[in-house]
Amino acid sequence: KGFKCRFHTTLLSFSNDEKTGFIIASIRDEISTHEYRIRTKYLLGADGARSQVVKELNLPLAVLPGQ
């Protein structure tokens, strides 16, 4: 569908570029330990309730982690 998915990576940080509207994410590849930055329109966290994205954006959860 036109997007790339990266496995075995850790999101280190992200910020919104106000000029372009893009998200700039700092990522670490856990296999090579190489760190790099990605410019993207969307940031998808599929790591559950303990997601770093959930924490950083302080998103409300209907169920608390561990429930």
C-alpha positions as CSV (number, residue, x, y, z in Angstrom):
1,K,0.0,0.0,0.0
2,G,2.9,2.4,-0.4
3,F,4.6,2.3,3.0
4,K,7.7,0.6,4.4
5,C,7.7,-1.3,7.7
6,R,10.8,-1.7,9.8
7,F,11.3,-4.5,12.3
8,H,13.8,-4.9,15.1
9,T,14.0,-1.1,15.7
10,T,13.6,1.1,18.7
11,L,12.1,4.6,18.5
12,L,14.5,6.9,20.3
13,S,12.6,10.2,19.9
14,F,10.3,12.1,17.5
15,S,9.3,15.7,16.8
16,N,7.0,17.6,14.5
17,D,8.5,19.8,11.9
18,E,6.2,22.8,11.9
19,K,7.4,24.1,8.5
20,T,6.7,20.9,6.5
21,G,4.2,19.1,8.7
22,F,6.3,16.0,8.7
23,I,7.3,14.0,11.8
24,I,11.1,13.5,12.3
25,A,11.8,10.2,14.1
26,S,15.1,9.0,15.4
27,I,15.4,5.2,15.1
28,R,17.9,2.6,16.2
29,D,18.2,-0.6,14.3
30,E,18.7,-3.2,17.0
31,I,20.6,-5.7,14.7
32,S,23.2,-3.3,13.3
33,T,22.9,-0.7,16.2
34,H,22.9,2.0,13.5
35,E,20.9,5.1,14.4
36,Y,19.2,7.2,11.8
37,R,16.4,9.7,11.2
38,I,13.2,9.2,9.2
39,R,11.0,11.9,7.9
40,T,7.4,10.7,7.6
41,K,3.8,11.9,7.6
42,Y,2.6,9.2,9.9
43,L,4.0,7.5,13.0
44,L,2.5,4.1,13.9
45,G,3.3,2.4,17.2
46,A,2.3,-1.2,17.3
47,D,3.9,-2.1,20.6
48,G,0.9,-2.0,22.9
49,A,0.0,0.0,26.0
50,R,3.6,0.5,27.0
51,S,4.3,2.3,23.8
52,Q,6.8,5.1,23.8
53,V,4.5,7.0,21.5
54,V,1.6,6.7,24.0
55,K,3.9,7.9,26.8
56,E,5.4,10.8,24.9
57,L,2.0,12.1,23.7
58,N,0.4,11.3,27.0
59,L,-2.5,9.5,25.2
60,P,-5.4,8.3,27.4
61,L,-5.9,4.6,27.6
62,A,-9.3,2.9,28.2
63,V,-7.5,0.0,30.0
64,L,-4.4,0.5,32.0
65,P,-1.2,-1.4,31.1
66,G,-1.2,-4.9,32.6
67,Q,-5.0,-5.2,32.7
